[in-house]
Amino acid sequence: MFEASEDVDGLLLAMIHGTRTSSTYASNESMSIGSHETDGPTVAIHTLCVHPGWRAKGLGTTILKEFIRRVQAENGVQRIALVAHDKLVPFYERYFKKPLSQLTVGLDL
């Protein structure tokens, strides 16, 4: 599962990458190459990146909201999980119903 946003010149401005897993949380294993489980009930977000020149302009919010909307439409997905740096926890807390731990968070759909 992958979303990207480019400017008119093709510069990558933002991207979000995730995979489905049978685990209830995001882990190194769920992020490894070849680990995608087509029917996994969890979507593990591995990466959300925004170009430094485009940060604090709403692009991360836009791409995360769209990713969540698309994940909610996927058959069999029960939750979204991610690993977040401490300084980014407040950003993610705006979009998840439960308080976040500093390592793994989950959003039951």
Residue frames as a rotation matrix with the C-alpha (Angstrom) as fourth column:
MET 1
0.593 0.805 0.000 0.00
0.805 -0.593 0.000 0.00
0.000 0.000 -1.000 0.00
PHE 2
-0.500 -0.846 -0.188 1.57
0.787 -0.534 0.311 3.22
-0.363 0.008 0.932 -1.12
GLU 3
0.766 0.632 0.120 0.53
0.632 -0.704 -0.325 6.83
-0.121 0.324 -0.938 -1.66
ALA 4
-0.417 -0.899 -0.137 2.66
0.829 -0.437 0.349 9.63
-0.373 0.032 0.927 -3.07
SER 5
0.789 0.578 -0.211 2.24
0.454 -0.778 -0.435 13.28
-0.415 0.247 -0.876 -3.93
GLU 6
-0.288 -0.893 0.346 4.37
0.918 -0.154 0.367 15.09
-0.274 0.422 0.864 -6.52
ASP 7
-0.007 0.228 -0.974 4.59
-0.058 -0.972 -0.228 18.70
-0.998 0.055 0.020 -7.65
VAL 8
0.847 0.448 -0.285 4.23
-0.264 -0.111 -0.958 19.71
-0.461 0.887 0.025 -11.29
ASP 9
0.258 -0.841 -0.475 7.93
-0.944 -0.115 -0.308 19.07
0.205 0.528 -0.824 -11.92
GLY 10
0.530 0.029 -0.848 7.73
-0.129 0.990 -0.047 15.51
0.838 0.135 0.528 -10.59
LEU 11
-0.588 -0.719 0.371 9.48
-0.458 -0.082 -0.885 16.28
0.667 -0.690 -0.281 -7.27
LEU 12
-0.095 0.523 -0.847 8.32
0.585 0.718 0.377 13.83
0.805 -0.460 -0.374 -4.61
LEU 13
-0.228 0.099 0.969 6.68
-0.500 -0.866 -0.029 15.97
0.836 -0.491 0.247 -1.92
ALA 14
-0.195 0.231 0.953 5.21
-0.938 0.241 -0.250 13.32
-0.288 -0.943 0.169 0.36
MET 15
-0.230 0.177 -0.957 4.74
-0.460 0.847 0.267 9.59
0.857 0.502 -0.113 0.58
ILE 16
0.023 0.255 0.967 3.20
-0.941 0.331 -0.065 7.03
-0.337 -0.908 0.248 2.88
HIS 17
-0.272 -0.232 -0.934 3.99
-0.599 0.800 -0.024 3.34
0.753 0.553 -0.356 2.75
GLY 18
-0.126 0.253 0.959 2.43
-0.906 0.364 -0.216 0.43
-0.404 -0.896 0.183 4.58
THR 19
-0.661 -0.068 -0.747 1.75
-0.447 0.836 0.319 -3.27
0.603 0.545 -0.583 4.35
ARG 20
0.503 0.844 0.186 -0.84
-0.732 0.301 0.611 -5.75
0.460 -0.443 0.770 5.59
THR 21
-0.676 -0.718 -0.165 0.14
-0.452 0.581 -0.677 -8.14
0.582 -0.383 -0.717 8.35
SER 22
0.183 0.724 -0.666 -1.47
0.270 0.614 0.742 -10.73
0.945 -0.315 -0.083 10.62
SER 23
-0.622 -0.456 -0.636 0.21
0.746 -0.099 -0.658 -9.09
0.237 -0.885 0.402 13.62
THR 24
0.516 0.837 -0.184 -1.75
0.851 -0.475 0.226 -6.57
0.102 -0.273 -0.957 15.71
TYR 25
0.686 -0.356 -0.635 1.17
0.024 -0.861 0.509 -4.13
-0.728 -0.364 -0.581 15.74
ALA 26
0.860 -0.486 -0.152 3.86
-0.288 -0.217 -0.933 -2.76
0.421 0.846 -0.326 13.44
SER 27
0.682 -0.677 0.278 7.27
-0.028 0.355 0.934 -4.38
-0.731 -0.645 0.224 13.86
ASN 28
-0.246 -0.856 -0.455 10.58
-0.726 -0.148 0.672 -4.89
-0.642 0.495 -0.585 12.10
GLU 29
-0.692 0.023 0.722 9.19
0.286 0.927 0.245 -8.17
-0.663 0.376 -0.648 10.77
SER 30
0.342 0.910 0.233 6.09
0.657 -0.054 -0.752 -6.53
-0.672 0.410 -0.616 9.29
MET 31
0.676 -0.145 -0.723 8.35
-0.400 -0.895 -0.195 -3.97
-0.619 0.421 -0.663 7.61
SER 32
-0.345 -0.896 0.280 10.71
-0.210 0.364 0.907 -6.46
-0.915 0.254 -0.314 5.98
ILE 33
-0.404 0.114 -0.908 10.74
-0.914 -0.105 0.393 -7.11
-0.051 0.988 0.147 2.24
GLY 34
-0.626 0.219 -0.749 8.35
-0.253 0.851 0.460 -9.89
0.738 0.477 -0.477 1.26
SER 35
-0.970 0.197 -0.145 6.33
0.209 0.356 -0.911 -9.72
-0.128 -0.913 -0.386 4.48
HIS 36
-0.590 0.797 -0.130 3.08
-0.807 -0.579 0.115 -8.39
0.017 0.173 0.985 2.95
GLU 37
-0.862 0.442 0.250 0.14
0.362 0.880 -0.308 -10.63
-0.356 -0.175 -0.918 3.88
THR 38
-0.832 0.498 0.243 -2.70
0.034 -0.392 0.919 -9.94
0.554 0.773 0.310 1.45
ASP 39
0.137 0.967 -0.216 -5.41
0.279 0.171 0.945 -10.95
0.950 -0.190 -0.246 3.94
GLY 40
-0.653 -0.457 -0.604 -3.77
0.687 -0.023 -0.726 -9.55
0.318 -0.889 0.329 7.10
PRO 41
0.379 0.914 -0.143 -6.22
0.881 -0.310 0.359 -7.67
0.284 -0.262 -0.922 9.36
THR 42
0.497 -0.299 -0.814 -3.66
0.408 -0.748 0.524 -4.98
-0.766 -0.593 -0.250 10.24
VAL 43
0.687 -0.410 0.600 -2.20
0.458 -0.397 -0.795 -2.31
0.564 0.821 -0.085 7.99
ALA 44
0.391 -0.673 -0.628 1.22
0.738 -0.178 0.651 -1.38
-0.550 -0.718 0.428 9.38
ILE 45
0.979 -0.130 0.158 2.36
-0.016 -0.817 -0.576 2.11
0.204 0.561 -0.802 8.37
HIS 46
0.415 -0.905 -0.097 6.10
0.908 0.403 0.117 1.98
-0.067 -0.137 0.988 7.81
THR 47
-0.689 -0.722 -0.071 6.85
0.687 -0.681 0.255 5.45
-0.233 0.127 0.964 6.50
LEU 48
0.695 0.693 0.192 5.24
0.718 -0.651 -0.246 8.85
-0.046 0.308 -0.950 6.25
CYS 49
-0.369 -0.896 -0.248 7.66
0.781 -0.443 0.440 11.37
-0.504 -0.031 0.863 4.77
VAL 50
0.851 0.519 0.080 7.19
0.489 -0.728 -0.481 14.98
-0.191 0.449 -0.873 3.70
HIS 51
0.127 -0.808 0.576 9.80
0.756 -0.297 -0.583 16.96
0.642 0.509 0.573 1.76
PRO 52
-0.394 -0.351 -0.850 11.47
0.884 -0.398 -0.246 19.44
-0.252 -0.848 0.467 4.19
GLY 53
-0.999 -0.032 0.023 10.34
0.038 -0.943 0.330 22.42
0.011 0.331 0.944 2.12
TRP 54
-0.382 0.923 -0.047 6.71
-0.247 -0.053 0.967 21.27
0.891 0.381 0.249 2.34
ARG 55
-0.512 0.167 -0.843 6.46
0.762 0.541 -0.355 20.45
0.397 -0.824 -0.405 6.06
ALA 56
-0.589 0.380 -0.714 3.92
0.510 -0.510 -0.692 22.27
-0.627 -0.772 0.107 8.28
LYS 57
-0.810 0.349 -0.471 1.75
-0.565 -0.678 0.470 23.03
-0.155 0.647 0.746 5.23
GLY 58
0.078 0.944 0.322 -0.85
-0.793 0.254 -0.553 20.29
-0.604 -0.212 0.769 5.71
LEU 59
0.015 -0.095 -0.995 0.55
-0.886 0.460 -0.058 17.82
0.464 0.883 -0.077 3.20
GLY 60
-0.919 -0.367 -0.144 1.28
-0.246 0.819 -0.519 15.13
0.308 -0.442 -0.843 5.81
THR 61
-0.556 0.800 0.227 -2.24
-0.329 0.039 -0.944 15.51
-0.763 -0.599 0.242 7.17
THR 62
0.190 0.652 -0.734 -3.75
-0.941 -0.092 -0.325 15.27
-0.279 0.753 0.596 3.69
ILE 63
-0.243 -0.351 -0.904 -1.85
-0.700 0.709 -0.088 12.15
0.672 0.611 -0.418 2.70
LEU 64
-0.991 -0.090 0.102 -2.48
-0.135 0.652 -0.746 10.43
0.001 -0.753 -0.658 6.07
LYS 65
-0.300 0.952 0.062 -6.21
-0.542 -0.117 -0.832 11.16
-0.785 -0.283 0.551 5.95
GLU 66
0.257 0.369 -0.893 -6.44
-0.962 0.190 -0.198 9.81
0.096 0.910 0.404 2.40
PHE 67
-0.643 -0.546 -0.537 -4.44
-0.461 0.836 -0.298 6.71
0.612 0.056 -0.789 3.34
ILE 68
-0.871 0.378 0.315 -6.77
-0.172 0.365 -0.915 6.06
-0.461 -0.851 -0.253 6.32
ARG 69
0.041 0.938 -0.344 -9.83
-0.804 -0.173 -0.569 6.55
-0.593 0.300 0.747 4.09
ARG 70
0.086 -0.069 -0.994 -8.52
-0.858 0.503 -0.109 4.01
0.507 0.862 -0.016 1.57
VAL 71
-0.890 -0.431 -0.147 -7.54
-0.281 0.773 -0.569 1.53
0.358 -0.465 -0.809 4.28
GLN 72
-0.580 0.742 0.337 -11.02
-0.436 0.067 -0.898 1.73
-0.688 -0.667 0.284 5.80
ALA 73
0.322 0.718 -0.617 -12.43
-0.910 0.055 -0.410 0.72
-0.261 0.694 0.671 2.40
GLU 74
-0.490 -0.589 -0.643 -10.23
-0.716 0.693 -0.089 -2.40
0.498 0.417 -0.761 2.19
ASN 75
0.612 0.722 -0.323 -12.00
-0.453 0.655 0.605 -5.70
0.648 -0.224 0.728 2.92
GLY 76
0.637 -0.257 -0.727 -10.82
0.511 0.847 0.148 -7.46
0.578 -0.466 0.670 6.07
VAL 77
-0.475 -0.825 0.305 -8.77
0.272 -0.467 -0.841 -4.61
0.837 -0.317 0.446 7.56
GLN 78
0.458 0.638 -0.618 -9.50
0.751 0.093 0.653 -4.19
0.475 -0.764 -0.437 11.28
ARG 79
0.768 -0.259 -0.585 -6.80
0.329 -0.624 0.708 -1.77
-0.549 -0.737 -0.394 12.37
ILE 80
0.643 -0.693 0.326 -3.92
0.037 -0.398 -0.917 0.48
0.765 0.602 -0.230 11.43
ALA 81
0.792 -0.481 -0.375 -0.67
0.480 0.112 0.870 0.23
-0.377 -0.869 0.319 13.39
LEU 82
0.665 -0.634 0.395 2.52
0.073 -0.472 -0.879 2.25
0.744 0.613 -0.267 13.24
VAL 83
0.199 -0.707 -0.679 5.82
0.970 0.041 0.241 2.97
-0.142 -0.706 0.694 14.92
ALA 84
0.719 0.126 0.683 6.39
0.321 -0.933 -0.166 6.66
0.616 0.338 -0.711 15.65
HIS 85
-0.506 -0.863 -0.017 9.23
0.547 -0.306 -0.779 8.79
0.667 -0.403 0.626 16.98
ASP 86
-0.311 0.364 -0.878 8.33
0.903 -0.175 -0.392 10.49
-0.296 -0.915 -0.274 20.27
LYS 87
-0.760 -0.062 -0.647 8.35
0.040 -0.998 0.048 13.96
-0.649 0.011 0.761 18.70
LEU 88
-0.859 0.443 -0.257 5.78
-0.344 -0.127 0.930 12.86
0.380 0.887 0.261 16.09
VAL 89
-0.749 0.588 -0.306 3.31
0.663 0.669 -0.337 11.28
0.007 -0.455 -0.890 18.52
PRO 90
-0.430 0.645 -0.632 1.25
0.083 -0.669 -0.739 14.53
-0.899 -0.371 0.234 18.86
PHE 91
-0.626 0.184 -0.757 0.81
-0.767 -0.316 0.558 14.62
-0.137 0.931 0.339 15.07
TYR 92
-0.784 0.292 -0.548 -0.53
-0.041 0.857 0.514 11.06
0.620 0.426 -0.659 14.93
GLU 93
-0.817 0.478 -0.323 -2.69
0.473 0.235 -0.849 11.47
-0.330 -0.846 -0.418 18.05
ARG 94
-0.579 0.619 -0.531 -4.94
-0.599 -0.765 -0.238 13.82
-0.553 0.181 0.813 16.09
TYR 95
-0.245 0.438 -0.865 -6.01
-0.902 0.225 0.369 10.93
0.356 0.870 0.340 13.83
PHE 96
-0.556 0.008 -0.831 -6.26
0.120 0.990 -0.070 7.96
0.823 -0.138 -0.552 16.17
LYS 97
0.390 0.894 0.221 -9.02
-0.167 -0.168 0.972 7.36
0.906 -0.415 0.084 18.72
LYS 98
0.845 -0.125 -0.520 -6.78
0.512 0.469 0.720 5.92
0.154 -0.874 0.460 21.44
PRO 99
0.719 -0.694 -0.041 -3.81
-0.596 -0.646 0.477 7.55
-0.357 -0.319 -0.878 23.20
LEU 100
0.728 -0.511 -0.457 -0.57
-0.203 0.476 -0.856 6.48
0.655 0.716 0.243 21.57
SER 101
0.740 -0.667 -0.085 2.33
0.380 0.310 0.871 4.69
-0.555 -0.677 0.483 23.20
GLN 102
0.381 -0.649 -0.659 5.75
-0.624 -0.706 0.335 5.89
-0.682 0.284 -0.674 22.13
LEU 103
-0.659 -0.706 0.259 6.47
-0.308 0.567 0.764 2.74
-0.686 0.424 -0.591 20.13
THR 104
-0.911 0.385 0.148 3.38
0.351 0.534 0.769 1.20
0.217 0.752 -0.622 18.59
VAL 105
-0.628 0.768 -0.124 -0.09
-0.531 -0.540 -0.653 2.57
-0.569 -0.345 0.747 18.10
GLY 106
-0.846 0.400 0.352 -3.27
0.526 0.731 0.434 1.07
-0.084 0.552 -0.829 16.80
LEU 107
-0.614 0.750 -0.246 -6.49
-0.744 -0.654 -0.137 2.36
-0.263 0.099 0.960 15.32
ASP 108
-0.673 0.488 0.556 -9.33
0.423 0.870 -0.251 -0.14
-0.606 0.066 -0.792 15.42
LEU 109
-0.933 0.318 -0.168 -11.50
-0.324 -0.541 0.776 0.43
0.156 0.779 0.607 12.39
